[in-house]
Amino acid sequence: MEPKMFCYQCQETAGCSGCTISGVCGKKPDVAAMQDLLVYVTKGLSAITTALRSEGREIPSDINHMVIQNLFTTITNANFDKDSIVAKISETLSAKEQLLAQLSDRKSLPAAALWHPESPADYESMGYVTSILATKNEDIRSLRELITYGLKGLCAYTSHANALLREDPELDAFIQSTLAKTLDDSLTAEELTALTLETGKFGVRGMALLDQANTETFGNPEITKVNIGTGKNPGILVSGHDLHDLEMLLEQTKDSGIDVYTHSEMLPAHYYPAFKKYPNFAGNYGNAWWKQKEEFESFNGPILMTTNCIVPPKDNYKDRIYTTGATGYPGCTHITPGPDGKKDFSQIISHAKRCAAPTEIEHGEIVGGFAHNQVIALADQIVDAVKSGAIRKFVVMAGCDGRAKSRSYYTDFAQALSKDTVILTAGCAKYRYNKLNLGDINGIPRVLDAGQCNDSYSLAVIAMKLQEVFGLEDINELPIIYNIAWYEQKAVIVLLALLSLGVKNIHLGPTLPAFLSPNVTKILINNFGIAGINRVEEDMELFFEK
């Protein structure tokens, strides 16, 4: 029987092989088909922009932003709204035709660049034709998808940098030329493997751009205690990753009597000095994204989804979900920017005023703010602790959280670590252990939270600084273990970025990606020491045998 859809871009894909009837995430076959088609036409657009650049033409910034937003829209749990995806396809096709008219030579363009439907009625059938399975060779398909997913994650981070008015023309050109190369049937597996590492190299560049944008705009993160209880005022809950959206909302709510809370990946906003001036920035509510069905219900007020990860909402709070940016869900209000780029949040603020205050689900504080600038400021203290033996190992446990019961491994692993180890984390994976009482080492907390998943860049900077301080030639000589959880495409670009920096022996779980063919997996194992996870007891023996 022919599959109704095919998607294996996230860790929870059905049977660890691929969703073929409906997405585990809640994505339906018709939405999957339109997302596949959006990727396809974006690759076609990118082939044209790459050809224009080769002729010395400059590509307008709105086209660069379109490519970035299109890929961001197709990331896991970001946009379930078929109509908005279809609108993006139409906009992309229009832009493609305009640019195509400027091109001198069309002979070498792929079919995706030249495809021109008669009407949107042609989209549906073409969406299924352009699915992942259109590439028949398993290894070529695996490498193409690995690259494409890495680019999706890179575009997510680049989008946030663009929102803060930071641009990188070379990064845009690379994203587009690489998308075009995934359409090139002449490229061998060896060439695509090299392109995969090149994608990781630009992943580092993209995360550095966002880090610069965030720190120059909001200041360097600093050690901060974050309240996880609630107040008596009505509230707005902000989820996702977009700090610019949060800033605009805080500015518009500062005198409204409405408290603003962060959720999941927005927690690290509390670490930035710029946000501490808002007295209504109340704290963090809840845990990782996958618990939102129960936590959004008890929050009582409206929720702003600035990026992924959306879980299809229950009917009893669906009317309180607002989306913006690349996100979307049918029936939920979508907030768009005005001509000046600013967003009017008056509707969500008015909604909040009609709601009860959040129901408290926990109380206390959690500590974070250990991005590279803050940790480097503690370098002498950390080096002394390592030299004295007080710190034996650092364990990087960054990445994503998810629904799978097997992810309890990461809580058990954190609890099983000896008291002379320090966890370095970023991303929502931290919710598996950031509320445990793991203590400290000579005043250094045993869980150092650098921030959002993109702040895995901070962990790389910290590692490179320690390599310099200890005078090591190879970054892999550091007393650092990498035991990373993954879920979606932002984790893919983080992984590729680490590989491009020469980091080896990364353990990835709870399962290895379904989109890695046996041969591609073998390359990653042989060249980089990539491995999965086992039982906690076995991994403790493996990691700490020396």
N, C-alpha and C positions, 0 to 999 in steps of 0.2 A: 504494500500500500504506500502510495506517495505521501510524504510528510506534508502536513498543512503549513509548516514553517520549519526553519532550522536556525537555531541560535545556540551557540556554546561560548559566549563571550564572558560569562561570569562563573564563579566557583560553584554555585548551587545549581548549575544546569542539570536537567533531568538525567538520572542514572550516571552522572559524570561522563556523559557522552554527547548530549544535545537535546534541547527542547524541540519537539516535533509536532505537538498538538496545541500546546499553549505554554507560554513562558512561566517558569516557577515564580518569576518576579511579578506576574500578573499581566504581562504583555500578550495581547491576542494576535492571531495569525495575520489579520489585516493590518494591524499596526506594525508588526514585524516586517511585513512586505514593504510598507511605505518607508520604514527606516532603512531597509536594504536599498531601496531605490534612491533615497536621499544620499546615502553614501556613494552609490554608483554615479549619480549626476554630479556630485561634488568632486569625485575623481575625474570626471570628464571636464568639468570646469577647470580643475587644477592642471590638466594636460594642456589646456588652452593658455592659461596664465604662464605656464612654464615655457611654452613655445613663444609667447609674446616677449618674455624676459630675454630669451635667446636672440630676439630681434632688436633688443635694446629698449623695449617699451617698459614704462613704469606701470605697475598695477595699483589701482586706487585702493585706499585703505578700507573702503567699505566692502570691496571684494575679498580682501584678506580676512576681514572680520566675519564675512558670510561663511567662508570655508571653516573657520574656527567654530562658529556657532552651530553650523550644520553637524559637525562631528560631535560637538558637545551634546547636542540634542539627542543623539543616538546612543549615548552612554547608558549603562544599566540604571534603571529606576529613575530616569530623569524626566522623560516625556512619554505619556501614554495617550496623548490627544492626537488622534489621527488627522483631524482637520487642520491643526496647526502644522503638522509635518507635511501634509499635502501642500499647504500654502508655501512652505519653505522650498519644496520641490519646484513649484511654479516660479517662484522668485529666482531660484538658481538657474532654471532653464532660460528665463528671460535674460539674466545677466550673461549666461553662456552665449546666447545668440548675438548679443551686442558686442561681446569681445571677439567672437568668431569672425564678425564682419571686419575687424581690424587686422586680422592675421593674413600675412602674405601667402603662406604655403600651408595647406591643410593635408597634404598627402600622407604625412607620418602620424596623423592624429588617430587615436583609438576610437572604437565604435561609441564609447561612452561620451566622447566629446561631440560626436556628430548626431547622436540620437535626438530626434525631434518629434514628439508625439503630436497627433492631430488635436487631441483634447485631453483633459484630465481623466477621461474615461479609459484612456490607454494605460494609466499608471498601474492599475491593479495587476494586470497580467504581466507587465514588465517588472513589477516588484518581485514576483516569484521567480522570474527568469534570472534576475540579478542577485539571487540569494548566494550565500557562502558556497553552496555546493556546485555553483557554476564552474568553479575551478576543480577539474577532475583529479589531477595529480595530488595525492594526499600530502606529500612533503611541501610542494609549492604552495598549496592551499594553507598549510600550517604556518609557513613563514610569512605569507601575505597577510594572514589574519593577525599573527603576532605583531607585525609592523603596524597594521591598521589600528589594532587595539592600543598599541603604544602611542600612536598619533592621536587617538581619541583622548587618552589621558593627558597628553601634552597640550592638546587644544583646550581642555578644561582649565588647566593652569594658566595658559596664555590668555584665555578669556578674562580671567580675574585681573591679570596684569593690564590688559587693554582697558578694562573698566576704570583703572587708576591712571589712565593716559600714558601707559608705558608701551612702546612698540619696539619690535626688533625685525626689520625688513629681511635680514638673513634667515631668521627663524621662520618667517612666513614663506619665504622662497623654498626653504628646505621641506616644510610640511607639504607644500603643493607639489613640488617635484617628486617627492617620495610617494605621495598618493598616486601620481601619474605612473610611477614605476611599478606599482602593484597591478597595473593593467598590461604591463609589457610581458608578453609570453616568451620573449627571447632571453629573459634573465634566468640564470641557472640558480640552483639551490645554494651554491657557494656565494654567488653574487648577492642573493637575498639575505644570506646569513651576515655578510659584511654590512649590508644596509640596515639590518636589525641593530647591530652595534652602533652604527652611525646614528640611528634613531635614539639610542640611549645617550649618546654624546650630546645631542641636541635637547634631550630631556633634561640633562644637567643645566644646560643653558636656559631652558624655559623656566625651570624652578628657581634658578638664580635671578632671572628677571622678575619673577613674582616676589621673591624674597626682598629684592631691592625696592619694588613698588610698595610692598607692605610696610617695610621698616622706614622708608623715607616719608611715607604718608602718616603712619600711626606710631612711629617710634619703635625701638627695639624691645621685644618682649622681656619682661622682668618677672622674677619670682613673685607669684601671686596666690593668695588663698581665695578660693571661689566658693561662695555660699551655695549649697544645694537644697536649701529649704525654700520656703515661700513667704511672701508678705501678704498684706490685707487688701492691696489694690488690685483691680482688674489687670490682666496682663496680656501681652503679645509674645508668642513663642517664635523664635527665629531659628530655622534649621538650615543645613547646607554649609556652604563654604565662603559665600561672597561677602567680604568685609565691607565693601563699598555700599551694598544694600543695607547692611546693619547700621552703618554710619548715617545714612539718609534717614532711616527709621528713627534712630535715637534723636537726631536733630529735630524731627517733627513731633516727637512725643515728649520732649523734655519738660514741658510745662502743662501736660495734658492730664496728669493724675494716673497715667498708665505706666505700669512697670514693664520692662522688656527683659525677657529671659532667653538664654541660649539653649540650644538642644544639639546633642550629638557633636558633629564636626565644627559647630560654631563655638563650642566651649573655649578654645584658645583665644577668642577675641578678648576675653577678660585679661589676658596677659599684656596687651598693648596699652601703653600709657595714654594714648589719645582717647580711649573709651572710658577711662576712669573718671573723667570730668562729668559724666552724666550720672546724676544721683538716682535716676530711675532705672539704671542698668543693674537689675536686681540679683542675678545669679544664673545658675545652670539648672535646668529642669530635665530630669530623666537620664536616659542612657543612650546606647547606640541606636542607630536608625531603625533596626528591625523590631524594636519594642514599641514603636510609635502608636500602634493600634490601641493599646491599653493606656499609654501615657498621654496621647493627644486627647483621649476621651476625658481623662481626669483633669487636664489642664483647664478646661472650661472656656478659655478665650480663643481668639483666632490664632492661626499658625501660618507663618510666612515661609514657604519653601523657596529658598534662593537658588538651590542647585539640587542635584540628586542628594539624598536617596528618598524617593517617595514610595511608600507602600500603599497600594490601592486602599483608600479610606473606607471606614464604616459609614453607613448612611447617617448615623446619629452625630457625626461631627464633620461630615463632608462639606457642609455649608460654611464651616469655619476654616477650610483650607484655601489659602491664596497662593498662587504661583507667580513666578517672575523669571526673567532671563530665559535660559534654555529649557526650563521645566514647564510641564503642562499636564493637566488631568481633566478629562471630560466632565463638565458641570461645575468646575471650580473657577473662581474669578482669577483672571490673569492680569497682572499689573505691568503695563508697558511704560517705557521712558517717554518723556516729552521731547520736543525738538532740541531742547538744551541738554538732553541726556539725563535729566533728573526725573525721579519717580515720585508721584503723588500718592502717599499712603493714607490719605484722609479717610478712605472707605474702610480700611482695616482698623484704623484708630477709632472711628465711629462705632464699628462693630464691637470692639473691645469694651467700650464704655457701657454696652448693654449686657455684658457678661459678668458672671460671678468671678471672684478671685480664684486663682488656681488651688486645687486640692493638694495639700502637701503629701508627697509620697516617700520622702526621706528628709533627713536634716543633717547638718554638719558642714564640713568644708573639705575641698580637695585642693591640692597644691600643684601648680604647673608653672610654665614660663621658662623652661630650660632650653631655649633655642641657642644657636651657636654663640651669639654675642654674650649671653649670660653665662654659659658653660665655660667659654674661654676666659671670662673674668675670674672663674673659679679654678683655672688651670693649675696654678701652683698647689692649691689644696688637693686637687684630684691627683696630680703627679706624686705628691708626697704620700697620699694614701695607697697608690699603686706600688711605689717603691718600698713602702714599709710592709706591704702585704695585706693591709687592711682591705684593699679592693683587689680581689684576685682576677675577676673577669667582669667585662661589660657584656650584656646580652641585649642585642637589638631585637625588640619585639614590636616593631612598627607594623603598619598595614591596616587591614580592614577587619571589622567584625561581621557576623552574619548569624542566620537563624539555626544553622546545623548544630545538632546536639554535640557533634564531635569537637566543636569549638570550646567546650569546657576544658579541653586539653590545655588551652593557654592559661586558664585560671590555675589549674592543677600544676602546670609547669612553673608558673610564677611563685606559687606557694612552696614548691619543692626546692627552689633555688636556695643555696646556702647563703648565710647572712653576710658573706664577703663578696657578693655579686651585686651589680647595679644594673637595672633595666633602663635601656634607652628606648623611648617610644615616641610615636607620632601617628596620627590617624585614629580612627574609632576603635581599633583593636585594643586601645588602652582601657576601654570600659570593662574588659575581662578581668582587670586587676588593679585599676587605679583607685579603687575604694577599699582595697585590702590594707590592713595595718602591717606593712612590711618593714617599718622602722627606717633607720638611717645608718650611715657609716661616718663617724666623725663629723656629724652635722650635715652630711650630704644625703638627701633622701634616696632611698633605694629604687624609686621610680622617678626618672627624669623625663617629664613630658615636654617635648619640643613643640608640639602644636598639632596642626592639621596634617593630613597625609602628604601634602606638598612640602611640609616642613621636614620630611625625610631628608630633604636637602641639607637641613641643619645637622642631621646626624652624620652625613657624609663630610661636611665641613669640620665637625668635631673630630671625626676619625682622622682626617688629613692633618689637622692641627696636632693631635696626639702623636701621629707618625713623625711630624717635624720635631716636636718636643723631645721625643725619645730617640731621635736620630736613626730611624729605621728606613731601610731602602725599599721595603715592600710593605704596603698597607696591611697585608695579610699576616704580618708578624705581630700585629697588635693583639692584646688579650681581649679580642672581641668575637663573640659568637653571634651569628645571624639566624634567628628563628622567627620568620616573618609569616604573618597570616595575610591572605589575599582574598579579595572578593570580585573586584571589577577592574576597569581599564586604567584608572589612575594608579592602581597598584602595579599594573603591567609596566607603565613608563618608569615608575620608581625602581622596579627590578632591573629594567634595561639600563637605567642610569647608573645603578650600582655596578653592573657588569662592565659598563664602559669605563668606569673608574678603576677597574682591575680587581674588584672585590670578588673573592671566590668562596666556595663552600657555604652558600646560602641554602638554608633549609626552608622550604615553602610548603604551607599547608592551609587548611587541613587535607586538601588533595592537590595534586599537580593539575595544571590547566588541561581541560579536555581538548583544547585546540592545538596542543603539542602532539604531533605525530610521533610514533616510536623512533623514527630516525632523527627528528629534530630534538626530541628528548635526549637521545644518545649524545648528540653534539653538545648540549648544555651540560650533561653529566661529565663527559670526557674533558671538555675545555674549561668548564667553570666549577665543577664539583657540585652542581645543583642537585639537591636531594629533597625527599619528602620528610614526613615525620612518622614516628612510631609511637609506642606507648611511652608515657612520661619517664618511667623507670629506665627503659632502654636508651632514651635520648639523654638522660642525665649521665648515664655511664659513657655514652659516646662523646658528649661535649666536654666532660670533666675527667676523662681518663688520664689526662696528664697532670 
